Amino acid sequence: MGYLTIQKEQFVASVKIDNPPANALGSYVLEELAGFIEEAEHDPSIRVILLYGEGKFFSAGADIKEFTTVASGAEFSKLAAKGQQLFERIESFSKPVIAAIHGAALGGGLELAMSCHIRLVTENAKLGLPELQLGLVPGFGGTQRLPRYIGQAKALELMATSEPISGAEAAKLGLATNAVPDEILLHEAKQLALKMASKSPNTIKAVLELLSFGKSADFHRGMEREAVLFGEVFDKQDAKEGIQAFLEKRTPQFKGE
């Protein structure tokens, strides 16, 4: 079964995440996305990628049920590193990737969106990193990318409270480039993609490479440490409680264990 629907038109590849009901980013979805990215690298008919979600969400995050199949923190760290590798591949991609976000981009969904070069959102979309509600921490680069966009204090607030912000607020904070009404999101995103696709692929590639120099060595060290702590936290009793509470649709009772 495919979890991505891809349409190509005028050098723009529109990629729809189609994993109902919440477009969860299980490992199976990420593997398919990674395969597409590799193909797109060598496809001259693709100059810009537009990524969006089917139904009511961009992506509500990771497949939590899949977490229950992970046996150890070390295995969980490997899962984080794999996701980080894909999202880093997207951020360093030689062709622009635009995320069009409606409904919700939470947890891994927001981490995916943050790895894209540009984010357009609907005004009432919900964006957040609620992993602490599960007794976990973000593991796909969220702790490193979010502060780059909105500052450390606001990033801490979002993660420590697990409360999302609206698309309108995300645009004000710089997490999104623009917030628009729901009914025109895809139109606006496609128009932007077409404008970018009309430029020389050589110049776009050069600009993306030059922009990548804004990253510091600390960013990459932080990503490595995030993957390690992602696994260490997973081994704690609070993580087991948080995951189980999520699946049972109840409030978790954390004991610091």
N, C-alpha and C positions, 0 to 999 in steps of 0.2 A: 504493500500500500504506500502511495506517495503522500507526503505531508506538505508538499509545496506545489503550487500551481503557477506556471511560468508562461508569460506572454511577452513576445518581442514585437516592438513597433518603433520605427524611426530611431533606431539605435538605443532604445530604452527597454530594459528587461524589467517587467513588473512581476514581482515575486510575492505571491500570497501565501502566508502561513495558514494552513487549513488542517487544524487538529482540534476539532470541537470537543467540548463546548468552550474551552478557555484558551485554545491554542498553546497548551502547555509545551514547554521546551524540553521534552525528554531527550535522552541521548540519541534516540532514533531520529528525531527531528534535526538535531544538531549535526548528525552524520550526513543527512541528506543535504543540509545547507552547506556544509563543508565541501561536499562533492560538487554542488552547483558553483560555488565560488571558484574552485579550481578550473572548472570548465569555462566559466566566464572570463577568466584571465586570458585565455587564448582564443576567445571568440570575437572577431572583429565586428560582428553585428551588434555587439553590446558595448556601449560607451558609458552608460549610467545604469545603476540598479535602483529600483524603487521597491522598498520592502514594506508590506502592510499585512494586516490580519483579516481573516474571514470572520463574519459574524459580529458579535458584540465587543470583541477585544482585539487589541494588537497582540498581546500575550500576557496572561496573568501569572507567568513565571514557570518555574521548573515543575516537573511531574513529581509531586510529593510522594505518590505511591511507589515510585521507582526508588526513592530513598530507603524504603523499608527493605529493599533487596540488597543494600550495601552492607557488607559484613564488618568493616572496620574503618577506623579513621584514616588509615593509610590509603585504603581504597577510595575513600571519599576525597582525599587530597588529590589523588590521580584524576578523579572525575573533575575536580575544580581546574586542575592544570590543563586538561583537555578542552574544557570550555574556554578558558583563558586564551589558549592557543588559537582557537577559531576566532574569537572576538578580536584578538590582536591582529589576526590575518585580515579581518574586515577593516579595522581601523587603518592598517598600513596598505590597503588595497590600492592598486594603481588606477582604479576607476571609481568615481564618486558613488557612494551608497547613501541613499536618502531613506529615512524611516518616516512613514506617515502613520501617526499614532492616534487611534480612537479608542474609546472605552477605557481600557486599562493597560498600562505597561508596568508590571510589578515584578520585583525580584529579578530573576533571570531575564524577563521580558524587557525591563528597563536597562539591564546590563547589556543586552543585545542592542537596544536602541542607542545607548551611549557609545557603542563602538562604531556606529554609523557616522558618516561625516556630517550629516545634516539631519535635524529632527523637526518635522512639522507636526503640530498637535491640534486636536479639537479643543475648544475652550473648556469643555467640561470633562476632558479626559482625566484619568487618575494615574499619577506617576509616583512610584515609591519603592523603597527597599525594606520590606517587612520581615526579613529573615529572623530578626531577633524575637519576633513573636513565636517562632518555632524553636527557640533555643539555639539558633544557628547564627552564622554571620554570612554576609554576601561572599560568594566565592568565585564569581566570573569577572572580577575586575571592578566591582561596584565601589569598594572602599577606596580605590585609587582614582577612578574616573569622576565620580560624583563631586568630590571637593574641587576638582579642576574647573568644573562648570559653575558651581554655586557657592564655593568657599567651605572651609572646614566646619564652621559653626553650624551653618544651615544643613550641611551634610550629616553632621552628628545628630541634629534634631530629627531629621527624617529617619535615620537608621535607629536611633535609640527610642523613639516613640512608635515606630512602625506605622506612622500616619502618612498617607500620601498627600501630594499637592495636586492642584488642578492644572490643566493644560495652560490656562491663562496665567497662573502664577509661575509655571515652568518657563513660559516665554519671558516674563518679567525678570526672572532670575538668570536667564541666559542658558538654561538647560535645553530650551527649544528656540528655534529661530523665529517662529511665528505661530500664533494660535488663531484658528479660524473656526467658523461654524461647521458642524458635522457634515452638512450636505455638500460642502465645497472642498472638503479635505483632499480627496483623491484628485479632483480637478486641479487644485492649486499645486499639489505635489507633482503631478504629471507635467504641468506647464513649466515648473522649475526644472524638472529632469530634461525636458525637451530643449530648453535654453542651454543647459550645460552640455547636452549631447551635440549641439550644433557647433561647439568649439572644436578646435583641433585636438584629437586625442593626445598628441605629443605634449601640448602645452598644459592640458589638464593633468597629465601624469607628472609633469615637472613640478607643477604647483603643489600637488599632493605630497610629493617627495620632500619638497622644501618645508612644507608645514609640519612634517613629522619631526623636524629637528627641534621642535618646541618641547619634546619630552626630555626629562632628565633621567640620569642613571638611577635616581631614587625611585622613580616610577616603576622601573623593572624590578628593583629589589623589593619594592612594596608588593608587587604582584606575586613574586615567589613566596613572600611571607604570608600573604593572604591565603594561598593554596595550602600551606602548612597548617595554619590556624583553622582553616575550614575543616580539616580532618581532625585536629585535636579537639575542637569544640564538639564535633559529631560524636566522639567517644564518651562525652559526658552524659550523665543521667538526664539532665535538663533537656538535652536535644531529643532524647527518646520520648520524653514527656511532651515536648512541643510538637513533634511530628504526629504523635498519637492523638493529641488534643485536636490538631488540625483535621485529621481524618475523621474524628468523632464529632467535629463541629462544636467543640466546647472551649472554654477559656483554660489555657494551660496554668498549672500551679508549679512555678519554678522554685526550687529549694537551694539553688547554688551548688548542686552536686554534679 
